[in-house]
Amino acid sequence: MTAEELAPPARGRRRRWEEVPIPLRAEVAARLGAEVTAATSVAAGFSPGVAARLTLQDGRRVFAKAVARDWNRDTLALHQREAEITAALPPATPAARLLLSVSRPGWTVLVLEHVPGRPPRLPWQPEELALVLDAVDGLSKLLTPSPVSAAPASELVGFADGFKRLRQRREAAGDPLDDIDPWAVRNLERLELLEASWSGSVRGDTLRHFDLRQDNILVQGSHVTFVDWAQALVGPAWLDLACLLPSVAAQGGPAPWTIFDSHPLGRSVSEEVLAPVVAAMAGYFLLRQSLPPPAGMPTVRAFQRALGLPTLAWLRHLRD
């Protein structure tokens, strides 16, 4: 896969640390016990909020995230949830430790430990992909049963209804769905029924990150760290593997099924159990690729479109 064929970078429009109100920045400095002397923004991720490495007056480095309700209301709630999840993770979890969080009307700021490392190189390299896949397996063992109170995947609202909403759009507005793969359009009703059985496939007792992709992973030597736990929920041990693989394929890696079918977490999962999950993911991406972008996130739809292609290919591999 050439650079031109890779999915667009998972990058949005980040705000700067200096845009956080002075009283909030002062409170963070007071609780850290040192002034911030430098702030370097991190481009990765779609959030319209702040993501910055902070250097403190005493030489320490930390990582800060912040968002305002005016920038994106949903992201504000996600940051608050991330603080709750991250604070409750067991110490052995390969995740950045939460140092402090500050919530004030319309604002949330998180400060986490600075984790050395970088996202895996793109296109995905076999050695780093193998390292990450091993880490995903280890993470599932560590987080079973779930050590954190989180919602079950089976009760997730507004996710497994993409094909249903596409079918409704076609029937209500006469939309020919020209931007959707013809195979999916021909099989909308069948795929709608398949995604509707999502809840029966995702019952489990493992805490799942549920947003694994290259920009939420850091590698340093042989160590892998998983960041941004705002979407965490409880489900089957193999769910994170299934969620990661479409982005791997879109960013230069192998087709999803070539990894899933031989991975320790995936090889015992039947097609009957897996297909509703892949259908739910495919419907999610196909529906959202043509919607207006959320506030402050102008690049996310192109990324979702890129992920929809290998996810739909995986679904066809399972169903045809």
PAZAMI-137963 format. One record per residue (C-alpha): residue number from 0; residue in three letters; chain; x negated, y negated, z. Coordinates in steps of 0.25 Angstrom, whole numbers, plus 2048, in hexadecimal, padded with zeros to 3 digits. Layout:
<pts>
<resi->NUM | resn->Ala | chain->A | c1->X | c2->Y | c3->Z>
...
</pts>
This chain:
<pts>
<resi->0 | resn->Met | chain->A | c1->800 | c2->800 | c3->800>
<resi->1 | resn->Thr | chain->A | c1->7FA | c2->7F3 | c3->7FC>
<resi->2 | resn->Ala | chain->A | c1->7FB | c2->7E6 | c3->804>
<resi->3 | resn->Glu | chain->A | c1->805 | c2->7E1 | c3->7FB>
<resi->4 | resn->Glu | chain->A | c1->80E | c2->7ED | c3->7FE>
<resi->5 | resn->Leu | chain->A | c1->80D | c2->7EC | c3->80D>
<resi->6 | resn->Ala | chain->A | c1->819 | c2->7E6 | c3->816>
<resi->7 | resn->Pro | chain->A | c1->817 | c2->7D8 | c3->819>
<resi->8 | resn->Pro | chain->A | c1->810 | c2->7D5 | c3->826>
<resi->9 | resn->Ala | chain->A | c1->818 | c2->7D5 | c3->832>
<resi->10 | resn->Arg | chain->A | c1->816 | c2->7C7 | c3->835>
<resi->11 | resn->Gly | chain->A | c1->820 | c2->7BC | c3->838>
<resi->12 | resn->Arg | chain->A | c1->81F | c2->7AD | c3->83C>
<resi->13 | resn->Arg | chain->A | c1->819 | c2->7AC | c3->849>
<resi->14 | resn->Arg | chain->A | c1->81A | c2->7A0 | c3->853>
<resi->15 | resn->Arg | chain->A | c1->80E | c2->79B | c3->85A>
<resi->16 | resn->Trp | chain->A | c1->80B | c2->79C | c3->869>
<resi->17 | resn->Glu | chain->A | c1->80B | c2->78D | c3->86A>
<resi->18 | resn->Glu | chain->A | c1->81A | c2->78D | c3->866>
<resi->19 | resn->Val | chain->A | c1->81D | c2->793 | c3->873>
<resi->20 | resn->Pro | chain->A | c1->822 | c2->789 | c3->87D>
<resi->21 | resn->Ile | chain->A | c1->817 | c2->783 | c3->886>
<resi->22 | resn->Pro | chain->A | c1->81E | c2->787 | c3->893>
<resi->23 | resn->Leu | chain->A | c1->81F | c2->795 | c3->88E>
<resi->24 | resn->Arg | chain->A | c1->810 | c2->795 | c3->88A>
<resi->25 | resn->Ala | chain->A | c1->80C | c2->78F | c3->897>
<resi->26 | resn->Glu | chain->A | c1->814 | c2->79A | c3->89F>
<resi->27 | resn->Val | chain->A | c1->80D | c2->7A5 | c3->897>
<resi->28 | resn->Ala | chain->A | c1->7FF | c2->79F | c3->89A>
<resi->29 | resn->Ala | chain->A | c1->803 | c2->79D | c3->8A9>
<resi->30 | resn->Arg | chain->A | c1->807 | c2->7AC | c3->8AA>
<resi->31 | resn->Leu | chain->A | c1->7FB | c2->7B1 | c3->8A2>
<resi->32 | resn->Gly | chain->A | c1->7F2 | c2->7A8 | c3->8AB>
<resi->33 | resn->Ala | chain->A | c1->7EB | c2->7A1 | c3->8A0>
<resi->34 | resn->Glu | chain->A | c1->7ED | c2->797 | c3->895>
<resi->35 | resn->Val | chain->A | c1->7EF | c2->79B | c3->886>
<resi->36 | resn->Thr | chain->A | c1->7E3 | c2->796 | c3->87E>
<resi->37 | resn->Ala | chain->A | c1->7E6 | c2->79C | c3->871>
<resi->38 | resn->Ala | chain->A | c1->7F1 | c2->7A2 | c3->869>
<resi->39 | resn->Thr | chain->A | c1->7F0 | c2->7AA | c3->85D>
<resi->40 | resn->Ser | chain->A | c1->7FD | c2->7AE | c3->856>
<resi->41 | resn->Val | chain->A | c1->7FF | c2->7BD | c3->850>
<resi->42 | resn->Ala | chain->A | c1->806 | c2->7BD | c3->843>
<resi->43 | resn->Ala | chain->A | c1->80B | c2->7CC | c3->843>
<resi->44 | resn->Gly | chain->A | c1->81A | c2->7CE | c3->846>
<resi->45 | resn->Phe | chain->A | c1->827 | c2->7C8 | c3->842>
<resi->46 | resn->Ser | chain->A | c1->82B | c2->7C1 | c3->84F>
<resi->47 | resn->Pro | chain->A | c1->82C | c2->7B2 | c3->84D>
<resi->48 | resn->Gly | chain->A | c1->826 | c2->7B0 | c3->85B>
<resi->49 | resn->Val | chain->A | c1->818 | c2->7AE | c3->860>
<resi->50 | resn->Ala | chain->A | c1->80E | c2->7B9 | c3->860>
<resi->51 | resn->Ala | chain->A | c1->800 | c2->7B4 | c3->865>
<resi->52 | resn->Arg | chain->A | c1->7F3 | c2->7B9 | c3->86B>
<resi->53 | resn->Leu | chain->A | c1->7F0 | c2->7AF | c3->876>
<resi->54 | resn->Thr | chain->A | c1->7E3 | c2->7AC | c3->87C>
<resi->55 | resn->Leu | chain->A | c1->7E3 | c2->7A8 | c3->88A>
<resi->56 | resn->Gln | chain->A | c1->7D9 | c2->79E | c3->891>
<resi->57 | resn->Asp | chain->A | c1->7D3 | c2->7AA | c3->899>
<resi->58 | resn->Gly | chain->A | c1->7D0 | c2->7B1 | c3->88D>
<resi->59 | resn->Arg | chain->A | c1->7DB | c2->7BB | c3->88D>
<resi->60 | resn->Arg | chain->A | c1->7E4 | c2->7BE | c3->881>
<resi->61 | resn->Val | chain->A | c1->7F2 | c2->7C2 | c3->881>
<resi->62 | resn->Phe | chain->A | c1->7FD | c2->7C3 | c3->876>
<resi->63 | resn->Ala | chain->A | c1->80A | c2->7BA | c3->877>
<resi->64 | resn->Lys | chain->A | c1->817 | c2->7BB | c3->870>
<resi->65 | resn->Ala | chain->A | c1->822 | c2->7B0 | c3->871>
<resi->66 | resn->Val | chain->A | c1->82F | c2->7AD | c3->86A>
<resi->67 | resn->Ala | chain->A | c1->83A | c2->7A3 | c3->86B>
<resi->68 | resn->Arg | chain->A | c1->849 | c2->7A5 | c3->86A>
<resi->69 | resn->Asp | chain->A | c1->849 | c2->79A | c3->85F>
<resi->70 | resn->Trp | chain->A | c1->83F | c2->7A2 | c3->857>
<resi->71 | resn->Asn | chain->A | c1->846 | c2->7AF | c3->857>
<resi->72 | resn->Arg | chain->A | c1->851 | c2->7B4 | c3->861>
<resi->73 | resn->Asp | chain->A | c1->84F | c2->7C2 | c3->85F>
<resi->74 | resn->Thr | chain->A | c1->840 | c2->7C1 | c3->860>
<resi->75 | resn->Leu | chain->A | c1->841 | c2->7BB | c3->86E>
<resi->76 | resn->Ala | chain->A | c1->849 | c2->7C7 | c3->873>
<resi->77 | resn->Leu | chain->A | c1->83F | c2->7D0 | c3->86D>
<resi->78 | resn->His | chain->A | c1->834 | c2->7C9 | c3->874>
<resi->79 | resn->Gln | chain->A | c1->83B | c2->7CA | c3->881>
<resi->80 | resn->Arg | chain->A | c1->83E | c2->7D9 | c3->87F>
<resi->81 | resn->Glu | chain->A | c1->82F | c2->7DB | c3->87B>
<resi->82 | resn->Ala | chain->A | c1->82B | c2->7D5 | c3->889>
<resi->83 | resn->Glu | chain->A | c1->834 | c2->7DF | c3->890>
<resi->84 | resn->Ile | chain->A | c1->82F | c2->7EB | c3->888>
<resi->85 | resn->Thr | chain->A | c1->821 | c2->7E8 | c3->888>
<resi->86 | resn->Ala | chain->A | c1->821 | c2->7E5 | c3->897>
<resi->87 | resn->Ala | chain->A | c1->827 | c2->7F3 | c3->89A>
<resi->88 | resn->Leu | chain->A | c1->81E | c2->7FB | c3->891>
<resi->89 | resn->Pro | chain->A | c1->815 | c2->805 | c3->898>
<resi->90 | resn->Pro | chain->A | c1->806 | c2->800 | c3->89A>
<resi->91 | resn->Ala | chain->A | c1->801 | c2->80B | c3->891>
<resi->92 | resn->Thr | chain->A | c1->80A | c2->806 | c3->885>
<resi->93 | resn->Pro | chain->A | c1->801 | c2->801 | c3->879>
<resi->94 | resn->Ala | chain->A | c1->807 | c2->7F4 | c3->87A>
<resi->95 | resn->Ala | chain->A | c1->803 | c2->7E6 | c3->87E>
<resi->96 | resn->Arg | chain->A | c1->806 | c2->7E3 | c3->88D>
<resi->97 | resn->Leu | chain->A | c1->810 | c2->7D8 | c3->890>
<resi->98 | resn->Leu | chain->A | c1->809 | c2->7CE | c3->899>
<resi->99 | resn->Leu | chain->A | c1->815 | c2->7C4 | c3->89A>
<resi->100 | resn->Ser | chain->A | c1->821 | c2->7BF | c3->894>
<resi->101 | resn->Val | chain->A | c1->829 | c2->7B2 | c3->895>
<resi->102 | resn->Ser | chain->A | c1->837 | c2->7B0 | c3->891>
<resi->103 | resn->Arg | chain->A | c1->83D | c2->7A2 | c3->892>
<resi->104 | resn->Pro | chain->A | c1->84A | c2->79D | c3->88B>
<resi->105 | resn->Gly | chain->A | c1->848 | c2->79F | c3->87C>
<resi->106 | resn->Trp | chain->A | c1->83A | c2->7A5 | c3->87E>
<resi->107 | resn->Thr | chain->A | c1->832 | c2->7B1 | c3->881>
<resi->108 | resn->Val | chain->A | c1->823 | c2->7B3 | c3->882>
<resi->109 | resn->Leu | chain->A | c1->81B | c2->7C0 | c3->883>
<resi->110 | resn->Val | chain->A | c1->80D | c2->7C1 | c3->887>
<resi->111 | resn->Leu | chain->A | c1->806 | c2->7CF | c3->885>
<resi->112 | resn->Glu | chain->A | c1->7F8 | c2->7D4 | c3->886>
<resi->113 | resn->His | chain->A | c1->7EF | c2->7D2 | c3->87A>
<resi->114 | resn->Val | chain->A | c1->7ED | c2->7DF | c3->873>
<resi->115 | resn->Pro | chain->A | c1->7E1 | c2->7E0 | c3->86B>
<resi->116 | resn->Gly | chain->A | c1->7E3 | c2->7E6 | c3->85D>
<resi->117 | resn->Arg | chain->A | c1->7EA | c2->7E3 | c3->850>
<resi->118 | resn->Pro | chain->A | c1->7F6 | c2->7E9 | c3->847>
<resi->119 | resn->Pro | chain->A | c1->7F2 | c2->7F4 | c3->83F>
<resi->120 | resn->Arg | chain->A | c1->7EC | c2->7F1 | c3->831>
<resi->121 | resn->Leu | chain->A | c1->7F5 | c2->7F0 | c3->825>
<resi->122 | resn->Pro | chain->A | c1->7F7 | c2->7F8 | c3->81D>
<resi->123 | resn->Trp | chain->A | c1->7F7 | c2->802 | c3->827>
<resi->124 | resn->Gln | chain->A | c1->7EA | c2->80A | c3->829>
<resi->125 | resn->Pro | chain->A | c1->7EB | c2->819 | c3->82B>
<resi->126 | resn->Glu | chain->A | c1->7E2 | c2->818 | c3->838>
<resi->127 | resn->Glu | chain->A | c1->7EA | c2->80D | c3->83E>
<resi->128 | resn->Leu | chain->A | c1->7F7 | c2->813 | c3->83A>
<resi->129 | resn->Ala | chain->A | c1->7F3 | c2->820 | c3->841>
<resi->130 | resn->Leu | chain->A | c1->7EF | c2->819 | c3->84D>
<resi->131 | resn->Val | chain->A | c1->7FC | c2->812 | c3->84E>
<resi->132 | resn->Leu | chain->A | c1->804 | c2->81E | c3->84B>
<resi->133 | resn->Asp | chain->A | c1->7FD | c2->826 | c3->857>
<resi->134 | resn->Ala | chain->A | c1->800 | c2->81A | c3->860>
<resi->135 | resn->Val | chain->A | c1->80F | c2->81A | c3->85C>
<resi->136 | resn->Asp | chain->A | c1->80F | c2->829 | c3->861>
<resi->137 | resn->Gly | chain->A | c1->808 | c2->825 | c3->86E>
<resi->138 | resn->Leu | chain->A | c1->812 | c2->81A | c3->870>
<resi->139 | resn->Ser | chain->A | c1->81E | c2->823 | c3->86F>
<resi->140 | resn->Lys | chain->A | c1->818 | c2->82D | c3->87A>
<resi->141 | resn->Leu | chain->A | c1->814 | c2->821 | c3->883>
<resi->142 | resn->Leu | chain->A | c1->822 | c2->81B | c3->882>
<resi->143 | resn->Thr | chain->A | c1->82B | c2->828 | c3->884>
<resi->144 | resn->Pro | chain->A | c1->833 | c2->827 | c3->88C>
<resi->145 | resn->Ser | chain->A | c1->835 | c2->818 | c3->88A>
<resi->146 | resn->Pro | chain->A | c1->82F | c2->811 | c3->896>
<resi->147 | resn->Val | chain->A | c1->837 | c2->804 | c3->892>
<resi->148 | resn->Ser | chain->A | c1->845 | c2->801 | c3->893>
<resi->149 | resn->Ala | chain->A | c1->849 | c2->7FE | c3->884>
<resi->150 | resn->Ala | chain->A | c1->855 | c2->800 | c3->87B>
<resi->151 | resn->Pro | chain->A | c1->857 | c2->80E | c3->874>
<resi->152 | resn->Ala | chain->A | c1->855 | c2->80D | c3->865>
<resi->153 | resn->Ser | chain->A | c1->862 | c2->814 | c3->864>
<resi->154 | resn->Glu | chain->A | c1->869 | c2->808 | c3->869>
<resi->155 | resn->Leu | chain->A | c1->862 | c2->7FE | c3->860>
<resi->156 | resn->Val | chain->A | c1->86B | c2->7F4 | c3->85A>
<resi->157 | resn->Gly | chain->A | c1->86B | c2->7EE | c3->84C>
<resi->158 | resn->Phe | chain->A | c1->860 | c2->7F7 | c3->847>
<resi->159 | resn->Ala | chain->A | c1->865 | c2->803 | c3->840>
<resi->160 | resn->Asp | chain->A | c1->870 | c2->7FC | c3->838>
<resi->161 | resn->Gly | chain->A | c1->868 | c2->7F7 | c3->82C>
<resi->162 | resn->Phe | chain->A | c1->86E | c2->800 | c3->821>
<resi->163 | resn->Lys | chain->A | c1->87C | c2->7FE | c3->827>
<resi->164 | resn->Arg | chain->A | c1->87A | c2->7EF | c3->826>
<resi->165 | resn->Leu | chain->A | c1->875 | c2->7F0 | c3->818>
<resi->166 | resn->Arg | chain->A | c1->881 | c2->7F8 | c3->814>
<resi->167 | resn->Gln | chain->A | c1->88A | c2->7EE | c3->81A>
<resi->168 | resn->Arg | chain->A | c1->883 | c2->7E3 | c3->813>
<resi->169 | resn->Arg | chain->A | c1->885 | c2->7EA | c3->806>
<resi->170 | resn->Glu | chain->A | c1->894 | c2->7ED | c3->808>
<resi->171 | resn->Ala | chain->A | c1->898 | c2->7DF | c3->80E>
<resi->172 | resn->Ala | chain->A | c1->890 | c2->7D6 | c3->805>
<resi->173 | resn->Gly | chain->A | c1->88E | c2->7DE | c3->7F9>
<resi->174 | resn->Asp | chain->A | c1->87F | c2->7DE | c3->7FA>
<resi->175 | resn->Pro | chain->A | c1->879 | c2->7E7 | c3->7F1>
<resi->176 | resn->Leu | chain->A | c1->86D | c2->7E8 | c3->7FA>
<resi->177 | resn->Asp | chain->A | c1->863 | c2->7E6 | c3->7EF>
<resi->178 | resn->Asp | chain->A | c1->858 | c2->7E4 | c3->7F9>
<resi->179 | resn->Ile | chain->A | c1->859 | c2->7F2 | c3->7FF>
<resi->180 | resn->Asp | chain->A | c1->853 | c2->7FF | c3->7F9>
<resi->181 | resn->Pro | chain->A | c1->85E | c2->805 | c3->7F0>
<resi->182 | resn->Trp | chain->A | c1->85D | c2->812 | c3->7F7>
<resi->183 | resn->Ala | chain->A | c1->861 | c2->80C | c3->804>
<resi->184 | resn->Val | chain->A | c1->86C | c2->805 | c3->7FD>
<resi->185 | resn->Arg | chain->A | c1->871 | c2->812 | c3->7F7>
<resi->186 | resn->Asn | chain->A | c1->871 | c2->819 | c3->805>
<resi->187 | resn->Leu | chain->A | c1->875 | c2->80D | c3->80E>
<resi->188 | resn->Glu | chain->A | c1->881 | c2->815 | c3->814>
<resi->189 | resn->Arg | chain->A | c1->878 | c2->822 | c3->817>
<resi->190 | resn->Leu | chain->A | c1->86D | c2->819 | c3->81D>
<resi->191 | resn->Glu | chain->A | c1->877 | c2->812 | c3->825>
<resi->192 | resn->Leu | chain->A | c1->87C | c2->81F | c3->82B>
<resi->193 | resn->Leu | chain->A | c1->86D | c2->823 | c3->82D>
<resi->194 | resn->Glu | chain->A | c1->869 | c2->817 | c3->835>
<resi->195 | resn->Ala | chain->A | c1->875 | c2->817 | c3->83D>
<resi->196 | resn->Ser | chain->A | c1->870 | c2->824 | c3->844>
<resi->197 | resn->Trp | chain->A | c1->863 | c2->81D | c3->849>
<resi->198 | resn->Ser | chain->A | c1->868 | c2->81D | c3->857>
<resi->199 | resn->Gly | chain->A | c1->868 | c2->82C | c3->857>
<resi->200 | resn->Ser | chain->A | c1->859 | c2->82D | c3->852>
<resi->201 | resn->Val | chain->A | c1->853 | c2->823 | c3->85B>
<resi->202 | resn->Arg | chain->A | c1->856 | c2->829 | c3->869>
<resi->203 | resn->Gly | chain->A | c1->84A | c2->82B | c3->871>
<resi->204 | resn->Asp | chain->A | c1->843 | c2->826 | c3->87E>
<resi->205 | resn->Thr | chain->A | c1->836 | c2->820 | c3->879>
<resi->206 | resn->Leu | chain->A | c1->833 | c2->811 | c3->879>
<resi->207 | resn->Arg | chain->A | c1->831 | c2->80C | c3->86B>
<resi->208 | resn->His | chain->A | c1->82B | c2->800 | c3->866>
<resi->209 | resn->Phe | chain->A | c1->835 | c2->7FF | c3->85A>
<resi->210 | resn->Asp | chain->A | c1->82D | c2->7F5 | c3->852>
<resi->211 | resn->Leu | chain->A | c1->820 | c2->7FB | c3->84F>
<resi->212 | resn->Arg | chain->A | c1->819 | c2->7F6 | c3->843>
<resi->213 | resn->Gln | chain->A | c1->80B | c2->7F1 | c3->83F>
<resi->214 | resn->Asp | chain->A | c1->80C | c2->7E3 | c3->846>
<resi->215 | resn->Asn | chain->A | c1->811 | c2->7E9 | c3->853>
<resi->216 | resn->Ile | chain->A | c1->804 | c2->7F2 | c3->854>
<resi->217 | resn->Leu | chain->A | c1->7F6 | c2->7EF | c3->858>
<resi->218 | resn->Val | chain->A | c1->7EA | c2->7F8 | c3->856>
<resi->219 | resn->Gln | chain->A | c1->7DD | c2->7F6 | c3->85D>
<resi->220 | resn->Gly | chain->A | c1->7D3 | c2->802 | c3->85B>
<resi->221 | resn->Ser | chain->A | c1->7DB | c2->80E | c3->85E>
<resi->222 | resn->His | chain->A | c1->7E5 | c2->807 | c3->867>
<resi->223 | resn->Val | chain->A | c1->7F3 | c2->803 | c3->862>
<resi->224 | resn->Thr | chain->A | c1->7FC | c2->7F9 | c3->869>
<resi->225 | resn->Phe | chain->A | c1->80B | c2->7F7 | c3->866>
<resi->226 | resn->Val | chain->A | c1->810 | c2->7E9 | c3->868>
<resi->227 | resn->Asp | chain->A | c1->81E | c2->7E2 | c3->867>
<resi->228 | resn->Trp | chain->A | c1->827 | c2->7EB | c3->86F>
<resi->229 | resn->Ala | chain->A | c1->833 | c2->7E2 | c3->86E>
<resi->230 | resn->Gln | chain->A | c1->83B | c2->7EC | c3->866>
<resi->231 | resn->Ala | chain->A | c1->838 | c2->7F8 | c3->86F>
<resi->232 | resn->Leu | chain->A | c1->843 | c2->802 | c3->871>
<resi->233 | resn->Val | chain->A | c1->845 | c2->811 | c3->875>
<resi->234 | resn->Gly | chain->A | c1->846 | c2->81C | c3->86B>
<resi->235 | resn->Pro | chain->A | c1->83F | c2->828 | c3->865>
<resi->236 | resn->Ala | chain->A | c1->830 | c2->82A | c3->866>
<resi->237 | resn->Trp | chain->A | c1->82F | c2->829 | c3->856>
<resi->238 | resn->Leu | chain->A | c1->837 | c2->81C | c3->854>
<resi->239 | resn->Asp | chain->A | c1->82B | c2->813 | c3->854>
<resi->240 | resn->Leu | chain->A | c1->824 | c2->81C | c3->84A>
<resi->241 | resn->Ala | chain->A | c1->830 | c2->81B | c3->841>
<resi->242 | resn->Cys | chain->A | c1->831 | c2->80C | c3->843>
<resi->243 | resn->Leu | chain->A | c1->822 | c2->80A | c3->840>
<resi->244 | resn->Leu | chain->A | c1->820 | c2->812 | c3->833>
<resi->245 | resn->Pro | chain->A | c1->828 | c2->809 | c3->829>
<resi->246 | resn->Ser | chain->A | c1->81F | c2->7FD | c3->82C>
<resi->247 | resn->Val | chain->A | c1->813 | c2->806 | c3->82B>
<resi->248 | resn->Ala | chain->A | c1->817 | c2->80A | c3->81D>
<resi->249 | resn->Ala | chain->A | c1->81B | c2->7FC | c3->819>
<resi->250 | resn->Gln | chain->A | c1->80D | c2->7F7 | c3->81E>
<resi->251 | resn->Gly | chain->A | c1->804 | c2->801 | c3->816>
<resi->252 | resn->Gly | chain->A | c1->806 | c2->80E | c3->81E>
<resi->253 | resn->Pro | chain->A | c1->80C | c2->81B | c3->81A>
<resi->254 | resn->Ala | chain->A | c1->81B | c2->81E | c3->817>
<resi->255 | resn->Pro | chain->A | c1->822 | c2->820 | c3->825>
<resi->256 | resn->Trp | chain->A | c1->826 | c2->82E | c3->823>
<resi->257 | resn->Thr | chain->A | c1->818 | c2->833 | c3->821>
<resi->258 | resn->Ile | chain->A | c1->814 | c2->82E | c3->82F>
<resi->259 | resn->Phe | chain->A | c1->821 | c2->831 | c3->836>
<resi->260 | resn->Asp | chain->A | c1->822 | c2->83F | c3->832>
<resi->261 | resn->Ser | chain->A | c1->814 | c2->843 | c3->837>
<resi->262 | resn->His | chain->A | c1->813 | c2->83A | c3->843>
<resi->263 | resn->Pro | chain->A | c1->815 | c2->841 | c3->851>
<resi->264 | resn->Leu | chain->A | c1->821 | c2->838 | c3->854>
<resi->265 | resn->Gly | chain->A | c1->828 | c2->83A | c3->847>
<resi->266 | resn->Arg | chain->A | c1->825 | c2->848 | c3->842>
<resi->267 | resn->Ser | chain->A | c1->830 | c2->84E | c3->84B>
<resi->268 | resn->Val | chain->A | c1->83B | c2->844 | c3->847>
<resi->269 | resn->Ser | chain->A | c1->845 | c2->849 | c3->83E>
<resi->270 | resn->Glu | chain->A | c1->84A | c2->842 | c3->831>
<resi->271 | resn->Glu | chain->A | c1->858 | c2->842 | c3->837>
<resi->272 | resn->Val | chain->A | c1->853 | c2->83A | c3->843>
<resi->273 | resn->Leu | chain->A | c1->849 | c2->831 | c3->83C>
<resi->274 | resn->Ala | chain->A | c1->852 | c2->82D | c3->830>
<resi->275 | resn->Pro | chain->A | c1->85B | c2->824 | c3->838>
<resi->276 | resn->Val | chain->A | c1->850 | c2->81C | c3->83E>
<resi->277 | resn->Val | chain->A | c1->849 | c2->81A | c3->830>
<resi->278 | resn->Ala | chain->A | c1->857 | c2->816 | c3->82A>
<resi->279 | resn->Ala | chain->A | c1->859 | c2->80C | c3->836>
<resi->280 | resn->Met | chain->A | c1->84B | c2->806 | c3->833>
<resi->281 | resn->Ala | chain->A | c1->84D | c2->805 | c3->824>
<resi->282 | resn->Gly | chain->A | c1->85B | c2->7FF | c3->826>
<resi->283 | resn->Tyr | chain->A | c1->855 | c2->7F5 | c3->82F>
<resi->284 | resn->Phe | chain->A | c1->84A | c2->7F0 | c3->826>
<resi->285 | resn->Leu | chain->A | c1->853 | c2->7F1 | c3->819>
<resi->286 | resn->Leu | chain->A | c1->85E | c2->7E8 | c3->820>
<resi->287 | resn->Arg | chain->A | c1->855 | c2->7DE | c3->826>
<resi->288 | resn->Gln | chain->A | c1->84C | c2->7DC | c3->81A>
<resi->289 | resn->Ser | chain->A | c1->856 | c2->7D3 | c3->813>
<resi->290 | resn->Leu | chain->A | c1->85B | c2->7CC | c3->820>
<resi->291 | resn->Pro | chain->A | c1->857 | c2->7BD | c3->823>
<resi->292 | resn->Pro | chain->A | c1->84A | c2->7BE | c3->82C>
<resi->293 | resn->Pro | chain->A | c1->84C | c2->7BB | c3->83B>
<resi->294 | resn->Ala | chain->A | c1->849 | c2->7AE | c3->840>
<resi->295 | resn->Gly | chain->A | c1->83A | c2->7AB | c3->840>
<resi->296 | resn->Met | chain->A | c1->837 | c2->7B9 | c3->839>
<resi->297 | resn->Pro | chain->A | c1->836 | c2->7B6 | c3->82A>
<resi->298 | resn->Thr | chain->A | c1->82D | c2->7C2 | c3->826>
<resi->299 | resn->Val | chain->A | c1->834 | c2->7CD | c3->82D>
<resi->300 | resn->Arg | chain->A | c1->83E | c2->7D1 | c3->822>
<resi->301 | resn->Ala | chain->A | c1->833 | c2->7D3 | c3->818>
<resi->302 | resn->Phe | chain->A | c1->82C | c2->7DD | c3->822>
<resi->303 | resn->Gln | chain->A | c1->839 | c2->7E4 | c3->824>
<resi->304 | resn->Arg | chain->A | c1->83B | c2->7E6 | c3->815>
<resi->305 | resn->Ala | chain->A | c1->82D | c2->7EC | c3->814>
<resi->306 | resn->Leu | chain->A | c1->830 | c2->7F6 | c3->81F>
<resi->307 | resn->Gly | chain->A | c1->83D | c2->7F9 | c3->819>
<resi->308 | resn->Leu | chain->A | c1->837 | c2->800 | c3->80D>
<resi->309 | resn->Pro | chain->A | c1->82F | c2->80B | c3->814>
<resi->310 | resn->Thr | chain->A | c1->83A | c2->80D | c3->81E>
<resi->311 | resn->Leu | chain->A | c1->844 | c2->80F | c3->813>
<resi->312 | resn->Ala | chain->A | c1->83A | c2->818 | c3->80C>
<resi->313 | resn->Trp | chain->A | c1->839 | c2->821 | c3->819>
<resi->314 | resn->Leu | chain->A | c1->849 | c2->821 | c3->81A>
<resi->315 | resn->Arg | chain->A | c1->849 | c2->826 | c3->80B>
<resi->316 | resn->His | chain->A | c1->83E | c2->831 | c3->80E>
<resi->317 | resn->Leu | chain->A | c1->847 | c2->836 | c3->81A>
<resi->318 | resn->Arg | chain->A | c1->855 | c2->836 | c3->812>
<resi->319 | resn->Asp | chain->A | c1->852 | c2->839 | c3->804>
</pts>
